[in-house]
Amino acid sequence: MRGQPALRAAGALCALFVASCGSDTSEPEAGAPPGSVTVFLGDTQLFVTETRRALGVVRDARGNQLATSVVWSSSNPAVLAVDTAGVVTGVAPGQADLKAQAGDVTSKLSVRVLERLGFAFPLAGTLNRHFFLLNYVDQQPATGLRDYNCGVKTYDGHQGTDITLATFAVMDSGVTILAAAPGTVSEVRDGLYDRNKVWGGPGFGNYVTLSHRDGFISIYGHMRQGSVKVTQGQPVAAGTPLGLVGSSGNSDVPHLHIEFQRNGAVVDGYAGPCGPSVDQWGEPLAYQDTFALMATGLANTDLTLDNVKDPPAQIDTFSTSDARIWMWVELFNARAGKLSRWELFDPSGTLKNTIQLTHGQFYSLSWWWMWQSIPGFVATPGTWHIDYYHGGERLAQRTFVLRGAIAALAPPGDRAPSGRGGGGWQPRPER
């Protein structure tokens, strides 16, 4: 639950009064007074607004655990607050003692409250126009998929936030990556190929790492080749351009992977019911799982999941001698069970063919297409169109002109050769 992270076991940080954490195997004496209190918190540093549950373990003088309740207090409630259940909250930057009392015995743990780093959004442009939030940090690595909002917009073991561009054409226009907080450049790599459409490249590809205060670092991965603008050891302010979004390294779409770590541990920047209790983003963006049609197009060459990510040039004219007409769509947050449907109409407005498929699972990002054979079936020159429907709603119409001599029609009753295909984004570990 939010604000109730699991406590560390015997190795958790603790404060002791009188006795050690050990105990013997004897039973406590009836009415034995408390001899010690041990405070477990999991860490001695909290961020402002962060909550954590403290645990007070009471033992008698012989080390036997007692079922005695603890009274909680703070030496400075303006810095560190604690309620009667031991839920601790960082209020303002500073130092305070967390106190636990049982009978005449008191224990305290010194806690430092830190100001949040307040990372700024790392791309120049408009969200849901130039780029989209694709994946979040996986809160259940190796055991399932769960993002901070209890959804499945992640993949197994993902350690950062992926912000994807709609197409490679947007990448080519140049989308600038910005430093999310002030810091110092600690790592830089550049010079790797940046137009990968399949997995297998080296980790983050071209990337920059910044070091920040309080043990934080931020990593900016998969940048465009030759675009890195900073050097190792260089101090940067928030908003400093670092480079451009690309698809270098272990990437198959143009996107920025931004990852936060603190003292070597991954930090999710978003707070939520299945994630941290505190946001590290200065202005956290709303959870992004709304469906959207990102792009559509027509082609006269065979499409695959590889080449549709960087599709051929748009066309609007076909010949009766072309083999097939293809229409593709790129979808964002397609839900399981939703129906995609294409309807092909001839110049008179007559429906000539319907092609459809049902999506078998949730896809953060996916590409789908239909194809229709031309010879013998799409035979009438003129202006044709294809309507695309998703979930029963028409979202796009693509018009094309068919030129050439009237082709011979297939025998009556022959089924028009047509088909569909596609698939979703297939993630792999980026390291």
Stockholm file with secondary structure:
# STOCKHOLM 1.0

chainA/1-431         MRGQPALRAAGALCALFVASCGSDTSEPEAGAPPGSVTVFLGDTQLFVTETRRALGVVRDARGNQLATSVVWSSSNPAVLAVDTAGVVTGVAPGQADLKAQAGDVTSKLSVRVLERLGFAFPLAGTLNRHFFLLNYVDQQPATGLRDYNCGVKTYDGHQGTDITLATFAVMDSGVTILAAAPGTVSEVRDGLYDRNKVWGGPGFGNYVTLSHRDGFISIYGHMRQGSVKVTQGQPVAAGTPLGLVGSSGNSDVPHLHIEFQRNGAVVDGYAGPCGPSVDQWGEPLAYQDTFALMATGLANTDLTLDNVKDPPAQIDTFSTSDARIWMWVELFNARAGKLSRWELFDPSGTLKNTIQLTHGQFYSLSWWWMWQSIPGFVATPGTWHIDYYHGGERLAQRTFVLRGAIAALAPPGDRAPSGRGGGGWQPRPER
#=GR chainA/1-431 SS CTTCCCCCCTTSCEEESSSCSCCCSSCCCTTCCCCEEEEECSCSEEEBTCEEECEEEEECTTSCEECCCCEEEESCTTTEEECTTCEEEECSSEEEEEEEEETTEEEEEEEEEECCCCBCCCBSSCBTTTEEEEECCCSSTTTCCCCTTSSCCSCTTCCSEEEEESCHHHHHHCCEEECSSSEEEEEEECCSCCBCCSSCSCTTCEEEEEECGGGEEEEEEEECTTCCCCCTTCEECTTCEEEEBBBCSSCSSSEEEEEEEETTEEECSCCCTTSCSSCCBSSCCCCCCCCEEEEEEEESSCCCTTGGGSCCCCCCEEETTSSEEEEEEEEEEECTTCEEEEEEECTTSCEEEEEEEECCSCEEEEEEEEEEECTTTSCCCEEEEEEEEETTEEEEEEEEEEESSCCCCCCTTCCCCEEEEEEECCCCCCC
#=GC SS_cons         CTTCCCCCCTTSCEEESSSCSCCCSSCCCTTCCCCEEEEECSCSEEEBTCEEECEEEEECTTSCEECCCCEEEESCTTTEEECTTCEEEECSSEEEEEEEEETTEEEEEEEEEECCCCBCCCBSSCBTTTEEEEECCCSSTTTCCCCTTSSCCSCTTCCSEEEEESCHHHHHHCCEEECSSSEEEEEEECCSCCBCCSSCSCTTCEEEEEECGGGEEEEEEEECTTCCCCCTTCEECTTCEEEEBBBCSSCSSSEEEEEEEETTEEECSCCCTTSCSSCCBSSCCCCCCCCEEEEEEEESSCCCTTGGGSCCCCCCEEETTSSEEEEEEEEEEECTTCEEEEEEECTTSCEEEEEEEECCSCEEEEEEEEEEECTTTSCCCEEEEEEEEETTEEEEEEEEEEESSCCCCCCTTCCCCEEEEEEECCCCCCC
//
